[in-house]
Each structure stands twice: as structure tokens, then as C-alpha cells.
Amino acid sequence: MKNRIKTWLPKPEDLQKSRWLRWMGPILNHPRLWHFSRKGIALGLALGIFFGLLIPVAQIPFAAALAVALRANVPMAVASTLVTNPVTFGPVYYGAYRLGMAVLGEEAPTELEIESELQAVQEEPPAIEGLGNRLRYTFTQLTSVGKPLVVGLAIVASLSGIAVYFLVSGIWVLRTRWQRSKRLRSRTPRPGHET
């Protein structure tokens, strides 16, 4: 099973050549970053899921950088950022937005409000002079939709990362115990089969 997983994951050389991760240089050569251990795999998956859900762009560099800092498995951190992709992006972000609205106690917009927002988006934005005014306008626009989305994404990403860490750790421990008991059973002679 371990060998099958290794074939799916990116190789250390590929990650070191990546334009997103090249800046890390020789730090990526640390052996714990590529080792298959319970803590390394669980933490790598948790980091990848967290950043994959939390931010829409540059997920891989953030997950890889934190995986390096915490000595987690880098390939698992990088691969698990793909939890959000073109297929899952819409449902994840819509669900996070709805969760954020519920947490913040905001009401869902009515159809009339949605139509007026769509018309406002289709119209050209007002002419804004100066970089500071443009940034202020953009920030105001983002906070109308962005605040519930950010709150929802933070909750979903944090809970998912924690759940994945403990789930993977638990499965690893159970699998190790099961394999150990299987080995012990195979070593003890069965009654009537004395040698």
C-alpha cells in the first residue's frame, strides 16, 4: 500500500524544480520531509486540506512552506491541496458562504437583492481616482460577500484539517495494532499442530 501511494505522489526532484517551491532550495532535502511516518503523513494531509480549503490561490506554496517548517510530509501536503479543484470549488465555497452567514447571523439575500447585485456588477464600476480610494472601494465590495465567506472558510478549513489529522493518526494506529496482532497470531502454534 505504501509503495502504491508513493507512485501517486510527486517526487522530491519534481517539487524542488517547481517554480513555486524552488525558493526553498536545499531545505527540501531534509529526510523527514519525505519519510512515511504517522505524524508526518497526518500533519502533511491536515496542512494540505487546511490550505486547500482556506485560500483559492497559491495553496501549494503555503502548504509546502508550513510542512517544511513543521517537518511534515511535503508530498502529502502538496497533493492534498487538490481537495478544492474545478469540480469541488463551487460547492465548497457556497457551503462555506452559507455557514459564514449562519455564524454571523446574517439573512440570506432575497431574489430581488440578488438581481440588483447582478445588475450592479454588470454595470461599470464608478470612476475612482487614486490607489487608496480604489483599494477602499474594493475592500468595501469584498466585505459584503467576503466576510461570511472568509468566516465560513476559516471554520471549514480548521475543522477539516483537525479532523483529517486525528482520523489519519487513528487509522494508522489501528492498522499498526491489527498488523502486530496478525503477526503474533501467525507466530503462535495452533493447538494440535505441535512441531
Sequence and secondary structure as in RCSB ss.txt:
>XXXX:A:sequence
MKNRIKTWLPKPEDLQKSRWLRWMGPILNHPRLWHFSRKGIALGLALGIFFGLLIPVAQIPFAAALAVALRANVP
MAVASTLVTNPVTFGPVYYGAYRLGMAVLGEEAPTELEIESELQAVQEEPPAIEGLGNRLRYTFTQLTSVGKPLV
VGLAIVASLSGIAVYFLVSGIWVLRTRWQRSKRLRSRTPRPGHET
>XXXX:A:secstr
 HHHHHHHS  HHHHHH TTTGGGGGGGG GGGT   HHHHHHHHHHHHHHHHH SSSHHHHHHHHHHHHT  HH
HHHHGGGGSSTTTHHHHHHHHHHHHHHHHT     HHHHHHHHHHHHS      SHHHHHHHHHHHHHHHHHHHH
HHHHHHHHHHHHHHHHHHHHHHHHHHHHHHHHHHHHHS  TT   
